[in-house]
């Protein structure tokens, strides 16, 4: 034997999970608390390790110790193991440091044999109970310890039921069960050539070894691999030997399960059911309907009070809503197990907030208890979880939330129907910038092509609209205005429902449930705000999105994209005119038409965010994105034959599109590169922003615009744009007679900008990480290409542990750390944010906290997630190393 | 006046360039050496600064100092300023710390007035000489000091020549020149309302101020801006007042210019010409033919010896071949100026090597004297510099060297004609991988489209073949098989010449000169090898290129690209078959056909580089590069109508090409990403390499293959490929019974690989920087797009000081430094090279030296450049900070 004790009783006051496993430690803990737990002991996990070291044999001397322990158990229970007069029965249960529900084996009612069964029948006055327990024990023991196929037992059971005309197991009487016991024993003798062991200690030895063996069963090994349970977390199972108690010993016996709070709502109070005169199995069998626990109060106020009291004590002790199994044996309450309750997000939030208010846990604990991702399900409509209708097709879930509406097949039709008061779902093979008005008009978007970064996905997420993309199971015919899925044809005007959380597409209206914003969430987020050090801003391009973000607690706008405004149907033609300009003068003329439109946009957004900073990014995409592509133009040209003017116009556009075409547009002529080569475009945008701000300032509205330049790689680029901004600012401030509260800064989304941050900070009052592009540059991965081609294989093969476009990679984090350090060295008060999609990812937010960023910016619907994640990071990282450690 | 002395005489032994300017310091230096220099003094640059501080006025008291200095000059010359009997005339010359040839003003013959001119005529007995000097002085003084338009003087000169029937100026006699002086003076009186100043000191004061003023003339300011001459380099001009000497005082006077070594060949010995009885101007006017300097020996052995002796002393003193101006005045030799001679590359190399052998300079100085880029012009055939025929068109010079041949318009024709013994130039709109056999068959390549990184440019450079790309001045008609340029039509078979150094395209055969490898270059490179610490390897994909590289001194192959081998016409169909495979089995079958071909390639290259390392990069480009593009396929499909089998084949290929298409191929599914998703491709290549090596090893050939993986971003990728290599290696070593001398390593061309170098070095025995891709990732610039679109504007606007794709940028260098540090921390003996095009760029090689790289790898023709650059870096960087400083 090893150095430690092999066997520890529940009442020894030791509750070491690693040594005793979760179940043993829990039972010991409850025993210590004076909770009525059936007596018993634990054979430690150390013995399990010795079992495997010795070639799957129980260590020498163990069974002597077990015998001594059983003697003590007899003393504690006043019963005797193997004694027909007053028999002690035990359960032999597994239990590792980490719960692996249902993976390992358990044997109940151990200690029964022919004589003991007869004695038990006498002692309880219930023959049927005794033989029912006996036949169940033989079946379980035969299967688990002796390795006899379960089907043989089941066949024997079915046979006897047929013979006796019994419909249910419970229809068998004591005599029939006695006969069944005989037949079970015959099966064992036939299969093994030796009889079922009548000796209780032989039974016990076999059961202990069987539980140890189950630790290395294939399903257990697979489970541990799947959930990354390594030996440092849990190494072997313990074996718990527990005195049996019975809930089926008559009308004053029962069994049940209760929660200390409603696992669906989090509401405080005992919640659960029980079954009189029953065993746990009977509940599962579903033959009898359990009663709500409250009925126990009427039946036995004493027992009910005792249960309530114990539940409350357990919850207070474990500081978590508990899921408790109990049995009442002839008027005596026994607690068999307690564990932390599994709850949905709403219940978790409500119970955590309540428990903090009740003083059971601290606010920090409440915050750490709720996973930020869980909030997401509360912030969107979703398909009623009780609905289980079949989906027409399943695509890629691209933007959460569910929506119902009639299918329409182009953006104009969507707008028309929307104006007419209909709710529509826009269905397209893929979407384009010119479909933008269709997005505004729709409840949700469904595409048959594209991935999570397709145009449809990105725009829908930005607007917080449900979206399913890449739904290859539907085949769209835009001419006939219908789609086919399986055998179904969905025509324009037919009602469909999409679920952007699961990717499912349903025919017709499916029941949806509303987002639940109540139930403690506002309080939890208010507490989170007390702890977080990171600011939280929103990515929002419209006044509506800005207002929504503000409602969700955004402290400003971290990213307002101006190119979206270029795509509105009334503007795109002017943008095209600007791009087609033959010289700067023509270009300036077109820009002159755009300027008042942009100014109007900015005024609305700045007004919506009064008093808060609004970071506006100047034009980012390459100009060719605003032109139809070459293939489209070729088609249009074909169609325009015979109309010389139109042909000429298209021919010119084709030439321009060809001249602007790029091999790698992601790395092409875009962002500040356009700003440097066509300064008049940025000048127009800067003027629109500053005049909007100045007009509002004169109205007395407090505005804080921040001008942000995309794609900067060199301090010199930023310097060139700053000269434009300074010039326009001086002019506008002079003309309006106001002093603007303006900041000038840059996206950090190019690798070089991180490396040269010290130089760049000379011209920038703020940085904002664009981690999507930064990740692309760091990995040399084009996200669009990677996510469709090799990235899934990389994750599958374990070359990547996670998708770096969802969570910040360590290489990218290192670049960010260099940037933060060097930027702040030049400008200690440098404001540094993040506005890539990572800004809404909890794991990435923790990295941002560690890097010492000023704020994260996320889409409006992710604001609560970000607030919570930022607080959790602050709480968890107290005293941890800062950015310097990462660099 | 300021604290220092304002005036310093040449004989004071002070030769401070910053204070005295280059000319003054040179004259002082020569005076110190006892060289006969006309006496004189320098008014310092400090006075110039005071001149500007005081609002363009000479400082108080300066003219008193000048008067005192003139007294001393009178003593030194025995002549008197303004004295008609024995007049002292002076030149007033500019001279800044940095030479700005021709930018500032000079006044000669100052001190002449009516009386002095008459006296000079008497004293020299040469009235014509005296009045010629006088009228030249008035003209120069009038223009420079008084600001009278030069055209007025020229008109007066032309008038008098017409009146006197004189053809040349020299046809005017003394009387006519006297008359001209009168008219000049009348012009000045009329223009200024005051007469020409007869007082020599008034003249001197005016001239000094005029020279100072010329420092801030527009052309001077522009020049300084252009050449980045900032005040810390040169701040103001000095003024040199020098006693005049005259080479036109009779037959025992002369003037000339000599070099101490032939500036065209570097051959040692006096080289130059002189003109008896003449002034410098007469040489420039070109009326009389100068005599070779050797004739002076016959005329006056004493003066010739004196000149030789002084030349040698000056060269030894300045340790550089000198360019010397001299005047002989009545038998007395005066040296007026000496400066370092301008030489072509051949002369520079030869003279530097000779001077080192003569003990004048050290080997290090010889190495530092030759710019590595200068070697390039010696290593290729080039158009005879004397040829000045007109070019048909000018394109982008993409690969140096000149070639003549008949124009052919496709690769197959090129091959046919080449086989028939003709020399051909391949002319295409642009080239594709499938044109590769045309490259092999051609002397040079000309395209009408594409830039320095187009396929044609890259492939031609790799092969060392002359290439002109993007020659938009020619319009190619591939159907008619001709091109037009200006009015000329060049048909297939017509002879043309291209110059890849200048981008020029000529009609017909143009005289070419052979590369000069002699003249000290081998010695210089041998010395360079003694000093350099960087190894030099070659980028070579063929046995021929490998042999050439070895001849040029390569110490191995740093980059052998395997995809080029895939493009050969006999292999491309098999590669396409591999790509079109429906499953792994089909793919393996196609790969099985490729394997022996690749093995053959590797055997030849490994054999050519016996004893030296050969780094072979596994497949890098995305697979779709080997398929025809979608547009081509659509055209082919159109053409295949009615042939169902062909249509079906093309349709399948089109589907595959569409499936493989990428938005940003540069960042797409390529390199190790293909190696990970299709491991059978890398496995085939590894097997081909290792079997080639094993077969040679059994023959007794010493081979050192190095397997290199492209595009690695993660240690996990490299680990996955290493498992393949280890497996194949064990198999091959076992089957052949040899132990291979093999290294396994990776390209470092992805930003993340630099940041995670410590992890990656666990699996890599060597790193090789691919700085082209690394620069793309660091800047988020697609090179192809950037160089055609915004990069030129960036350079023009000074946002980029140089093209980062030619010279390593500091941001990229910083990443490299991080990589070197962390890689070597994991594996101290890590071999680190560079194989991007930067490996042949001298400025980048210096950075590589500083970073502590093991070697650079460059195209064969750049090997000598790299050897020299590496030595220069080692010499210059002695004792400088290492890589740590950059990180």
Interface residues (C-beta under 8 A of the other chain):
Chain A: X662 X663 X664 X665 X666 X667 X668 X669 X673 X676 X677 X711 X713 X714 X716 X717 X720 X749 X750 X751 X752 X755 X756 X773 X776 X777 X778 X779 X780 X781 X782 X784 X785 X786 X789 X790 X793 X794 X797 X798 X799 X800 X809 X810 X811 X812 X814 X815
Chain B: X662 X663 X664 X665 X666 X667 X668 X669 X673 X676 X677 X711 X713 X714 X716 X717 X720 X749 X750 X751 X752 X755 X756 X773 X776 X777 X778 X779 X780 X781 X782 X784 X785 X786 X789 X790 X793 X794 X797 X798 X799 X800 X809 X810 X811 X812 X814 X815
